[in-house]
Amino acid sequence: MLSNFIAICSEDAVAAVVKELETYGAENVKAGYKAVSFDADQETSYRLHLKLQTPSRLLQVIRRGSGSSIPVLTNQARKVKWNEFFRSDTTYLVEGVAGDRGPGHPTATDISKAIRMGLEDFFRHKELDVPRVDLKEPKIKVVAHVHGGELTLSLDSTGKSMHKRGYRMENHPAPVKENMAAALLILAGYDGTQPFYDPMCGSGTIAIEASFMSLNKAALIHRRKGEFAFENFATFDHHLWRRVQEETRGAKRDEPLARIFASDIESKYVDASRENALRARVEKHITFYQGSFFNLDAPSSSGLLLSNLPYGERIGQSDETHLIEFYKRVGDTLKQKYSGWKAALLVGADTPYKFIGLRPKRKIPIDNGGIPCRLLIFDLYAGKKYSDSDTTDNAVTDEN
């Protein structure tokens, strides 16, 4: 039997989430605002929880209906057969999400209280013990979203955010979150079959996420027992979950489909990247080395180069003159050493990135940790002579 789910993500990652869901067997995949709706049976949903790299969490929808007023919300909650989803001895929390703001619209707190009242009424009517609310570590999190007078009731099936793979330490001033790194790879066209290189690897997150893709390694396969919220659902099938885990482990390749390289000018970041990769259990599949991007040769004759370039704000170099010179050197290095490659560079939207001096094929808006950015994608054709007209001002931009 199919259940409806919502994959929560950043708006810039929606296209990447859609591609992942379709690749791994989800049905009726529909893109929304900062979310993607899809259907999946229980086995497929278990597999998606292990393999998806781009969403932040998954919600299993249990009811949709009118949310036109507080009494209506409470009545909607009374109609849910809560005992089919979790037991009376399970702790829970209701997270209210107010999609509309202003006078006449319920607040998140109003929504939460209304749903909790309806839930408790249901258990009392059934003469069952009422579950206890736990504000800190609930076993079940009910998500009640109201927008445009419509209610969507869901259960958070992931627990802690899916970007928390468990391998990354806070050892770099400007890290990219794991799910954002995976989204950047997909948006840049990476599928694991081509050589990959991050020349300014920082904490190594992008290279590690690339290795997961090339190895067909499930990003969350190392989560411990009980860390997924769906393991607390009344519908949890322990034997099916065990089988899906074993099949997913067995599908991992012994070697990546193509080589993966990562380097940084700072030896301390190379060491940190290697440690993170070791915790992710992919260290032996990534070639790490220390050195300046401008001095090192391309590690392969072709491939995808993807890197999160310094923006100034987090790296400690906010001087525009310094950044202009830096971007010029990036462009010169790409022209001179990376003919035949595709390059994808994440840059700050307000930085002088036009001085890279190359015309990107695409320019995709990205919000990276609250900093407006652009993902610039370049095709560096072999044998092409670059002129002054090949600048970032002449890009196709994915913006409304």
N, C-alpha and C positions, 0 to 999 in steps of 0.2 A: 504494500500500500504506500502511495506517495504522500509525503508531507510537504508543506510549504515552508521555505526558509528565506531569511533575508541575510545577505552578507553585507556587513557594515564596513565601509572603507572611506578613504578620502576621495573627494570628487575627481582628482586627477588620476586616481587609480582605477576608476570604474571600468574602463576599457580592458585593463589588464585582468581584473577580476572576472569579467565576462569571458575572456579567452580561457582562463584557467578552469572555470566551471564547465564550460563546454568541452574542454579537453578531457576532463575527468568524469564525464558522464551525467552531469546534472541536466535536468529537463526544464523546458519552458523558462529559459533564462531571459530575464528582462532587466535592462539597466534603468536605474532611477537616480535620484539625487543623493549622492554619498551612500548609495546602497544598490545592491543587485538582488532581485527576487529570483528564486528558482525552486524547483521541485526535486525531491530525491526520496528513494526508499531508504529503509534503515541501513542496509549494508552500504549503499553509496554514500549516505550521510556520514557514516563512520569513517569511510575512506577519505572523504573531503576534509574532515577535521584533521586528519593526519597530514594530508598532502598540500593543501592550499597554502600559498606563501604570501598572497597579497592582501587579504582582508584583515581587519582587526578583531572581529568576532562574528559569530553566526548566531542567529536567533531563529528558533522554531516557532512558527506562527500557530496559535491555538484558537484564535477567534478574531473575526473582523466584524464591525458593525457600527452603528451610530454612537457618537460620543458627543451629542449635542448639548448635554448638561450633566451636572454632577449626579443627579438621581438616575439619569440614563446610564452613566458609566457604572454606577453601583449595580444596577439591574443587569447590565451586560455581564458583570463579573459573577453574579449569582447563577447565570445560565451555563457557566463553564463547569464541566465535570472534573473538578480539580483532583479528586482522588484517583483519576486515571493517569494523572501526570506526576503526582508526588504524594508520599504518605504523610499521615498526621504527625509522625515523629520526626519529620524532616523540617529543619529551619528554613525560613525563606525571607525575602525582602522584595518589596515592590518598588521599582524604579519608574517614576513618572517622567514622561518626556513631553513637554509642551511645544508643539509645532507652531502654535499661534501665540502671539504676544499682545498685551494691551488690555484695556477695559473690556469686560464681557467674556474674556477667555480664561479658562482654568489654568492655574499655575501648575508646575510640576508637583508641588506638594499636594494641591487639591486632587490631582489625578491619582497620586499614590494612595491617599487616604480613601478615596472613593472605591478604588479597586480592592483595597485591603478589607473594607467593610463588606463588600459583596462576597469576597472569598471566605471570610469568616462566617457569614450568613449561610453559605453553602454547606460548610462542614457542620454547623449547628443543626441545620435542617435535616442532614443525613444522620444526625446523632453520632457524629464522629468527633474525636478530639480535635481541637483547633490547633494547627501548626503554630509554632513559636516564631516570632519575628526576631531575626538576628541582623543587626545593622553593620556588623564588622565582617563576619565570615559566614554568610548564609550558604546553605547547600543548594538552594534554588533561588534564582533571581528572575522575578517576573518583570517584564518590560512592557509598560503601557504607554503607547504613543498616540497622541491625539493631534490631528491636523485637519483643518477644514471641516470640523465637526464629525470626523470619522475616527474610530478607535481601531488600533491594531494591538492585540494582546499577544505577547510572545514569551517564550522561555529562553534565557541565555544558555546556549548549549556548550559554550566554549570554556567558561570560567575566566581565568586571567587572559589578558589580551593575547591574540595569536602571534603578535610580533615578538613576544617574549619566548624565544627559542631556548634560552638557558645557556647560550655560549658567550654572549658579549658582555665584557666588563666595561665600565665607564672609564676608558683609558685614552680618549681622544677628545679634544675640545669641540669638534664639529662632526659627531657621528651621524650617519643616516640610519634611521630605524630599519629593522630587518624587512618588514613588509614593504616599505618604500623602496628599499634596494631591489627587491624582487620585481616590483612594479616598473622601476626604471629599466631593468633588464628586458622585460617583456615589451615595453613600449619601444625600446631600441631594436627589437627584432631578434633578441637572443633566444635560441632554442636548444642550446647545449651541444650543437654539432660543429660549431666553429671555434677556433682558438679564442680565448678571452684574456684581456689584459687590463688591470687597473693600475696605472702608473703613480697614483697618489692615494694609496690604499687606506691610509689612516688606521682605523681599527679592523680593516679587512672584511667588513660586512658584505660589500658588493661581491667580492671574489668568493666568499663562503656561500652566499645565496646562488651564485652561478654554479658552484660545484654541486649543490643540491640538484639543480636542474639537469646538469650533464650526467650525474650519477643516477638520476631517477630516485633520489633519496628523499623520503618524506621529511619535511622540515620539522614536524612535531612528533616524530617517532620516538623521541627520547623523553617525552613527558611521563612523569611517574603515575603509578596507579592512583586513581581518584582525582587527578588534576583537571580532567575534563568534566564540566558541569553535568553533561548528559549521563555520566556514570551514577548520578543521584536520581535520575528519572525513574518513575515506577515502571516505565516501558523498557528499561535498559536490559539488553540481551548480552549477558557476560560471554557466552560461548561464541556468539557471532562476532563480538568485539575482539575476542582472542584470535579468531580465525582471520579477520581482516588485518589485524596487526601482523600476524605471521606471514600472510600473503604480501603485505606491503614491504616487510623486511626482505622477503625473498625476491622481490622485483628490483631491488637495488643492484646496479651494475658494479662489477668489481673495479672497473676503471672508467673515468670520464670519457665521453665520446671524442673530446678534443682537449688539448692541454689548457691549463688555467694558470695565469701568471699574475703576480701582484708585487709591487715595489713601492718604496717611499724614500724620500731623501733623508728622513730621520730614522736612524737605526732603532730607536726606542719604539717607534710605531710598527716597524717590521716585526720586532720581537712580540709586541702586543697582538698584532694580526696573527702571527703564528700560534700564539697561546690560545686565541679565540678559536682558530681553526682546529686546534687540538681538542678543545672542549666540544666542538661541533663534530668531532671524529672524521674530519676531512683533510687534516693537515698534510697527509702524505700525497694528496691529490693536487695540491697547489704548490707551484714553484715560487718561493718568496726570495727577494733579494733587495739589497739596499743601494740606493743611488738616485741621482737626479734624472728626472724624465728627459731633460734637455741633453744629457750626456750619454744616456743609455741607448743602445740600438733596439729596434723593434724585435720582439722575441720570436716572431714568426713572419712569414711572407704575406699573410693576410689574417683577418680575424675581426673581432669587435673590441674596440677600446672604449671603455666606459669609466668615467671618473667624476667625482664630486670636487670641483675646483674651488680654491679659496674664494670666499666672498668678501673677506675683510673683517666683517663684524665678529665672527667667531674665531677666526684664525689669528687676529691681532694685527692685521695689515689693512687698515682702512684708508691709507693714503692712495689717492687716485693715480698719482704718477707711478707709484710702485705697481699698481694693478694693471695699468696700461702697458707697461713694459713686460709684465708677466704674461698678459694675454697675447702680446705680439710674439713672444718667444714660444708660447704654446702653438700658435698658428704656424710659425716657421718650422717648428719641429714636426708637426703633422705633415706639412708639405714636403719636407726633405726626407723623412724617414718612414712614413706610413702610407705610401702609395699602395693602393690595392686593399686598404682597410676601410671599415666603417668606424666612425668615431661618434660617440655620444657624450656630451659634456654638460654637466649640471652647473649652471652659473647663476649668480644673483641677478634678479631682474633689473636692479638699479646699478649694476656694475658696468664698466666700459667694455663689455664683451665683444663689441663690434670690432675691436682692435685685433681679435683673432684673425681677421682678414680672410675668412673663408665664407662661402655662401652655404648655409645649412639647408638640407633638404626639407627639414621640418623644425619647428620651434614650438615646443609643447609647454604650456604653463604648468608649473609645479609649486605646491606649497610645502616647503621642507622645514618642519618644525617652526612654523609661523613666519618664515622668511620667504617672500615671493621670489620664485626662481623660474628659470627656463631650461628645458632640456633641449639642447641644440644637437641635431643629428646630421652628420656629414657623410657623404659618400666620397671617399678619396680615391678617385679612379686612377688606375695605373697609367702612367705616361701623360697625364693631364698637365698642361701648363697653366698655372694660376696667375690671374691678372688682378689689378686693383678693383675691377668690377665684381669680383667674387667675394662679396662681403655679406655680413649677417643682416644687412638692411634689406636684402632681396630674398627673404625666406618666406616659405609657406608657414603661416602661424595657425596653430589649432586653438583659436580663440573666437568667442562669439563677438 
